[in-house]
């Protein structure tokens, strides 16, 4: 019998630990406490596991062991581990003690964790209740995470299991918190598809300007197939930015540069007063963001909105424009999830869409099934832009746009639909070969798109109409006549029987 933990065991135990807060604290708040505690537990177990290994080499020379760990891993200050806090779980100021431990960890690992814990307060009365209730909840949480099923030593679990547990919890919290789609989590299947369509390669720089908790960036990195890449992200929400930093750490991608900023109004991925550019840009930005900053767009320091300024109540094309502007000229690739309105709305959005198409940047439009997200049932689409189609790029001769209707490619679930591997594979193979499949995909010429007034609504290009079965009216009438004759015969027999019984009818 193996002592190793499975993904399901870790996921289930971590989710059960949430019962400490569920029903008392809003899911949008308690997710931070649970995920920070999971992070602390993991780095404590990681530290202890490696320390035990070094003791076999250095004996009882704890100072030397600590120096080795701090040089090769990270710094876990004395008194700041999960187990130090667990031993003090009954102290009257346990919330304050947890805050102090996290501050020590952050201070000792500034290059990797600076600012990560600044938005979390384990001593908060407004979030966790008065002293007695707060202490009871924190005590229960520490005891939950001390259970054997959450022994997260690398000798018992792989780093992948911890990282996947983190993403699993984030997905559950996204559902419980009722957040708008894309605010801090993209469903795993959608992330995989988007990452594969973006197709990052070895040596690429990859950016997500609306990175949420960082899961999409991690999926994109996995597509590279090596460690030769650089990750960049931007996130406007402070607590979600912190999740992304911890997520990167747990996935051994803590070299990623994740900035806390408003991407549209004050981007910080800047070099020499210019926006940094990247080989691959992916994102699932918040859908139709209101008050995104249109009032200042005409004076944008980076001149991103030269194609036109999106409406102030819908920021979709603001994100799309930003993503295209930060993709490398003549080679960069962009893959973005959008609501269907982006495909056909007129006005300022229609004008921007027209210019993007005339620039020959749009490579593909992929329609996805409805109800893929935990928090919205609307269908979405993926737009793929390819700057290698520009003049001087490797694909400048490509002028067509591939439309794929994958809206029926899913497995129904209890609460949401799921795109399985075969559904994803079909989209990818069709995109790779640019194949035209009946009722599934179509290569549209620039002339076709212009004839449709630059409307990208997928049914205009992919005919999914299923002809209804022809009705043989004569045969149906014959069947009706036969049924009526049989009914008349039954009624006659019934009247005869009732008469014999002396019943007047």
C-alpha positions in Angstrom: 0.0 0.0 0.0 1.5 3.3 -1.1 1.8 6.3 1.3 1.5 8.7 -1.6 -1.4 11.1 -1.8 -3.6 11.3 -4.9 -4.9 14.4 -6.5 -8.4 13.7 -5.4 -7.4 13.1 -1.7 -5.6 16.4 -1.6 -8.5 18.2 -3.4 -11.2 16.8 -1.2 -9.3 17.4 2.1 -8.5 21.0 1.2 -12.1 21.7 0.1 -13.4 20.1 3.4 -11.2 22.6 5.3 -13.4 25.3 3.8 -16.3 24.2 6.1 -14.7 26.3 8.8 -15.8 29.4 6.9 -18.6 28.3 4.7 -21.9 29.9 5.5 -20.3 32.4 7.8 -17.8 34.3 5.6 -18.4 35.2 1.9 -16.7 32.9 -0.5 -15.0 35.8 -2.2 -13.3 36.5 1.1 -12.6 33.1 2.7 -10.9 31.8 -0.4 -7.9 34.1 0.4 -7.6 32.6 3.9 -7.8 29.0 2.7 -5.4 29.5 -0.2 -2.9 31.4 1.9 -3.0 28.6 4.5 -2.5 25.9 1.8 0.5 27.9 0.5 2.0 28.2 4.0 1.4 24.5 4.7 3.1 23.5 1.4 6.2 25.6 1.8 6.5 24.4 5.4 6.3 20.7 4.3 8.6 21.4 1.4 11.2 23.0 3.8 10.9 20.1 6.3 11.2 17.4 3.6 14.4 18.9 2.2 15.8 19.6 5.6 15.4 15.9 6.5 17.3 15.0 3.4 20.1 17.4 4.2 20.4 16.0 7.7 21.5 12.7 6.2 24.4 14.7 4.6 25.2 17.3 7.3 24.1 15.5 10.5 22.9 17.8 13.3 24.4 21.0 11.8 21.1 22.9 11.6 22.8 26.2 10.8 24.4 24.7 7.7 21.2 22.9 6.7 19.3 26.2 7.0 21.9 28.1 4.9 21.7 25.3 2.2 17.9 25.5 2.1 17.9 29.3 1.9 20.4 29.3 -0.9 18.7 26.7 -3.0 15.0 27.1 -2.2 13.6 30.1 -0.2 13.7 31.4 3.3 11.4 30.1 6.0 12.2 32.2 9.0 12.3 30.6 12.4 9.0 30.6 14.2 7.1 31.3 10.9 6.3 27.8 9.7 2.8 26.3 9.7 3.8 24.0 12.5 4.9 26.8 14.7 1.5 28.4 14.3 -0.2 25.0 14.8 1.5 24.7 18.2 0.2 28.1 19.1 -3.3 27.6 17.7 -5.0 28.1 21.1 -3.3 31.4 21.8 -5.7 34.3 22.3 -3.9 36.3 19.6 -3.5 33.5 17.0 -4.8 35.8 14.2 -2.0 38.3 15.0 0.6 35.5 15.2 -0.4 34.3 11.7 -0.1 37.8 10.3 3.4 38.2 11.9 4.6 34.9 10.4 3.4 35.8 6.9 5.1 39.2 7.2 8.4 37.5 8.1 8.1 35.1 5.2 7.4 38.0 2.8 10.3 40.1 4.1 12.7 37.2 3.8 11.7 36.4 0.2 11.1 39.8 -1.3 12.1 38.9 -4.8 9.5 36.1 -5.0 6.8 37.1 -2.5 7.0 40.9 -1.9 3.5 42.2 -1.3 1.8 38.9 -1.6 0.3 38.9 1.9 -0.4 42.6 2.2 -4.1 42.2 1.4 -4.8 39.3 3.9 -5.6 39.9 7.5 -6.1 36.8 9.8 -6.9 39.2 12.7 -9.8 40.9 10.9 -12.9 41.3 13.0 -15.0 42.4 10.0 -14.1 39.3 8.0 -13.6 36.6 10.6 -15.8 37.8 13.5 -15.1 38.8 17.1 -12.2 37.4 19.0 -13.8 34.3 20.4 -15.4 33.3 17.0 -12.3 34.3 15.1 -10.0 32.2 17.3 -12.3 29.2 17.0 -12.4 29.4 13.2 -8.6 29.8 12.9 -8.0 27.0 15.3 -10.3 24.7 13.3 -8.5 25.7 10.1 -5.1 25.0 11.5 -6.3 21.6 12.7 -7.9 20.8 9.3 -4.6 21.5 7.5 -2.6 19.5 10.0 -4.5 16.3 9.1 -2.4 13.5 7.6 -4.3 13.8 4.3 -2.7 17.2 3.8 0.9 16.1 4.5 2.3 17.9 1.4 5.9 16.8 1.6 7.4 16.3 -1.9 8.1 12.7 -0.9 4.4 12.1 -0.7 3.0 14.4 -3.4 4.3 15.9 -6.6 4.5 19.7 -7.1 1.9 19.2 -9.8 -0.6 17.9 -7.3 -0.2 21.0 -5.1 -0.5 23.3 -8.1 -3.5 21.5 -9.4 -5.1 21.5 -6.0 -4.6 25.3 -5.9 -6.3 25.6 -9.3 -9.0 23.2 -8.2 -9.8 25.4 -5.1 -9.7 28.5 -7.2 -12.3 27.0 -9.6 -14.6 26.0 -6.7 -14.3 29.5 -5.2 -15.1 31.1 -8.6 -18.3 29.2 -8.6 -19.2 29.9 -5.0 -18.3 33.6 -5.2 -20.5 34.2 -8.2 -17.9 36.3 -9.9 -18.2 37.5 -13.4 -16.7 35.2 -16.0 -13.0 35.6 -16.3 -12.5 37.7 -13.1 -10.1 35.3 -11.6 -10.5 31.8 -13.2 -10.9 30.3 -16.6 -12.2 26.7 -16.9 -9.4 24.2 -17.4 -10.6 23.0 -20.8 -11.0 26.5 -22.1 -7.5 27.4 -20.8 -6.0 24.3 -22.5 -7.7 25.1 -25.8 -6.7 28.8 -25.7 -3.1 27.9 -24.8 -2.8 25.3 -27.6 -4.3 27.8 -30.2 -1.7 30.3 -29.1 1.0 27.7 -29.6 3.9 29.1 -27.6 7.3 27.7 -28.5 10.7 27.3 -26.8 12.3 30.7 -26.2 9.0 32.6 -26.3 7.9 35.4 -24.0 4.2 34.9 -22.9 2.0 37.5 -21.5 -1.5 37.6 -20.0 -2.6 41.2 -19.4 -5.7 40.2 -17.4 -4.1 37.2 -15.7 -6.4 36.7 -12.8 -5.0 33.9 -10.6 -2.5 33.0 -13.3 -3.9 29.6 -14.3 -4.1 30.5 -18.0 -0.4 31.6 -18.0 0.6 28.3 -16.4 -1.3 26.3 -19.1 0.4 28.3 -21.8 3.8 27.6 -20.2 3.0 23.9 -20.2 2.6 24.0 -24.0 6.2 25.0 -24.5 7.5 21.6 -23.6 10.6 23.0 -21.9 11.6 25.5 -19.3 12.8 27.9 -21.9 10.2 30.7 -21.7 9.4 33.8 -19.8 6.0 34.6 -18.2 4.5 38.0 -17.7 1.1 39.0 -16.3 -0.9 42.0 -15.1 -3.9 41.9 -12.7 -5.9 44.8 -11.4 -7.3 43.1 -8.2 -4.8 43.0 -5.4 -6.0 39.8 -3.7 -6.2 38.0 -7.1 -2.7 39.3 -8.0 -1.5 37.7 -4.8 -3.1 34.4 -5.8 -1.3 34.6 -9.1 2.1 35.1 -7.4 1.5 32.2 -5.0 0.2 30.1 -7.9 3.4 30.7 -9.8 5.5 29.8 -6.8 3.6 26.5 -6.3 4.1 25.6 -10.0 7.8 26.4 -9.8 7.4 29.4 -12.0 8.2 32.1 -9.5 10.5 33.8 -12.0 7.3 35.1 -13.7 6.8 38.8 -13.6 3.3 39.4 -12.4 2.4 43.1 -12.0 -0.4 44.6 -9.9 -1.8 47.3 -12.1 -4.7 48.5 -14.2 -3.7 47.2 -17.6 -5.9 49.6 -19.6 -5.2 52.8 -17.7 -1.7 52.3 -16.1 0.2 49.3 -17.6 3.5 48.6 -15.9 5.0 46.1 -18.3 7.0 49.0 -19.8 10.6 49.4 -21.0 12.1 52.8 -22.1 8.7 54.4 -21.9 7.3 51.9 -24.4 5.0 48.9 -23.9 6.9 45.7 -23.8 6.1 43.3 -26.6 5.7 39.5 -26.5 5.8 36.5 -28.7 2.5 35.2 -27.4 -0.4 37.1 -25.7 -3.3 35.2 -24.2 -6.2 36.4 -22.0 -9.7 35.9 -20.7 -10.5 39.5 -19.9 -13.7 40.5 -18.0 -16.6 40.5 -20.4 -18.0 43.9 -21.6 -16.3 45.8 -18.7 -18.1 49.0 -17.8 -16.2 52.2 -17.0 -12.9 50.8 -18.3 -11.3 54.2 -18.9 -12.7 55.4 -22.2 -12.6 59.0 -20.9 -8.8 59.0 -21.0 -8.2 56.8 -24.0 -7.9 59.6 -26.5 -4.8 60.8 -24.6 -3.4 57.3 -24.1 0.4 57.7 -23.5 1.0 54.6 -25.6 -1.4 55.5 -28.5 -3.1 52.1 -28.3 -6.5 53.2 -29.5 -5.5 54.7 -32.8 -8.0 52.4 -34.5 -10.8 53.9 -32.5 -12.0 54.2 -28.9 -14.3 51.4 -27.7 -17.6 52.5 -26.0 -17.2 53.4 -22.3 -19.7 50.7 -21.3 -17.9 47.8 -23.1 -14.2 47.3 -22.7 -13.8 44.2 -24.8 -12.1 46.0 -27.7 -9.9 47.9 -25.3 -8.4 44.7 -24.1 -8.2 43.3 -27.7 -6.5 46.4 -28.9 -4.0 46.4 -26.0 -3.2 42.7 -26.7 -2.5 43.3 -30.3 -0.3 46.3 -29.6 1.9 44.3 -27.2 2.3 41.4 -29.6 5.6 41.4 -31.5 5.4 43.0 -34.9 5.4 40.6 -37.8 5.4 37.5 -35.5 3.4 37.8 -32.4 0.3 35.7 -31.7 -2.8 36.7 -29.8 -5.6 34.4 -28.5 -8.4 36.0 -26.5 -11.8 34.8 -25.1 -14.7 37.2 -25.9 -18.5 37.3 -25.6 -20.3 36.9 -29.0 -21.3 40.6 -29.1 -17.7 41.4 -30.1 -18.3 39.6 -33.4 -21.1 41.7 -34.6 -21.8 44.9 -32.6 -21.7 48.1 -34.6 -20.7 51.6 -33.8 -17.2 52.2 -32.5 -16.7 48.4 -32.1 -17.7 47.8 -35.7 -15.2 50.4 -36.9 -12.3 48.9 -34.9 -13.2 45.4 -36.0 -13.2 46.6 -39.7 -9.7 48.0 -39.3 -8.3 44.8 -37.7 -9.7 42.7 -40.5 -8.4 45.1 -43.2 -5.0 45.0 -41.5 -5.1 41.2 -42.2 -4.5 40.4 -38.5 -7.5 38.1 -37.8 -6.6 34.5 -38.3 -9.5 32.5 -36.8 -12.9 32.8 -35.0 -13.8 29.8 -32.8 -17.3 29.5 -31.4 -17.5 27.6 -28.1 -20.4 25.9 -26.4 -22.7 27.7 -24.0 -22.5 27.2 -20.2 -18.8 26.4 -20.1 -18.1 28.8 -17.3 -19.2 28.3 -13.7 -20.6 31.8 -13.5 -22.3 32.6 -16.8 -24.2 30.5 -19.3 -23.5 32.6 -22.3 -21.6 31.2 -25.3 -18.2 32.7 -25.9 -15.7 32.7 -28.8 -12.0 32.7 -29.2 -10.4 35.2 -31.5 -6.9 34.4 -32.8 -4.8 37.2 -34.3 -1.5 36.6 -36.0 0.9 39.4 -36.6 2.9 37.2 -38.9 0.2 38.0 -41.5 1.4 41.6 -41.6 3.5 42.7 -44.5 7.0 41.2 -44.0 5.7 38.4 -41.8 6.0 34.7 -42.5 2.3 34.4 -43.3 1.6 37.7 -45.1 0.2 35.7 -48.1 -2.6 34.3 -45.9 -5.7 36.4 -46.4 -8.6 34.1 -45.4 -10.1 33.8 -41.9 -11.0 30.4 -40.5 -14.4 30.1 -38.8 -15.0 27.1 -36.5 -18.4 26.4 -34.9 -17.6 24.1 -32.0 -20.8 25.1 -30.1 -22.1 21.6 -30.2 -18.8 20.0 -29.2 -19.3 19.3 -25.5 -20.4 16.8 -22.9 -23.4 18.0 -20.8 -22.7 18.2 -17.0 -24.8 18.7 -14.0 -24.0 22.4 -13.6 -22.0 23.2 -16.6 -21.0 21.8 -20.0 -17.5 20.3 -20.5 -15.2 20.3 -23.6 -13.5 16.9 -23.5 -10.1 16.1 -25.1 -11.7 14.9 -28.3 -13.6 18.2 -28.7 -10.5 20.2 -28.1 -8.5 17.9 -30.5 -11.1 18.5 -33.3 -10.8 22.2 -33.0 -7.0 22.1 -33.0 -6.8 19.8 -35.9 -9.2 21.9 -37.9 -7.2 25.0 -37.1 -3.9 23.4 -37.9 -5.0 22.1 -41.3 -7.4 25.0 -41.9 -9.8 22.4 -43.1 -13.4 23.1 -44.2 -15.7 20.6 -42.6 -19.5 20.4 -43.3 -21.5 22.3 -40.7 -18.3 22.8 -38.6 -15.8 25.1 -40.3 -15.3 27.5 -43.2 -12.5 29.5 -44.7 -13.9 32.9 -45.5 -12.3 35.2 -48.1 -11.8 38.9 -47.4 -14.5 39.5 -50.0 -17.0 37.3 -48.1 -16.4 39.2 -44.9 -16.7 42.6 -46.6 -20.0 41.4 -48.2 -21.2 40.7 -44.7 -20.3 44.3 -43.6 -17.4 42.9 -41.5 -19.9 41.0 -39.3 -18.2 38.0 -37.8 -21.2 36.2 -36.5 -20.3 32.6 -37.1 -23.7 31.4 -38.6 -23.0 33.8 -41.5 -20.1 31.6 -42.5 -20.7 28.1 -41.1 -24.1 26.7 -42.1 -25.3 24.5 -39.3 -28.9 24.3 -40.5 -30.3 20.8 -40.2 -33.1 20.2 -42.8 -36.3 19.0 -41.2 -37.6 15.6 -42.2 -40.1 15.9 -45.0 -43.7 15.1 -43.9 -45.8 12.8 -46.1 -49.2 14.5 -45.6 -51.1 11.8 -47.6 -49.7 9.0 -45.4 -50.5 10.9 -42.2 -54.1 11.5 -43.4 -54.5 7.8 -44.2 -53.2 7.0 -40.7 -55.7 9.4 -39.1 -58.6 7.9 -41.2 -57.6 4.5 -40.0 -57.5 5.6 -36.3 -60.9 7.3 -36.6 -62.4 4.1 -38.1 -61.0 2.0 -35.3 -62.3 4.5 -32.8 -65.8 4.4 -34.3 -65.7 0.6 -34.1 -64.7 0.6 -30.4 -67.4 3.1 -29.6 -70.0 0.9 -31.3 -69.0 -2.1 -29.3 -69.0 -0.1 -26.1 -72.6 1.1 -26.8 -73.7 -2.5 -27.4 -72.2 -3.7 -24.1 -73.8 -0.8 -22.2 -77.2 -1.6 -23.8 -76.9 -5.3 -22.7 -76.2 -4.1 -19.2 -79.3 -1.9 -19.3 -77.4 1.4 -19.2 -78.9 4.2 -21.1 -76.5 6.1 -23.2 
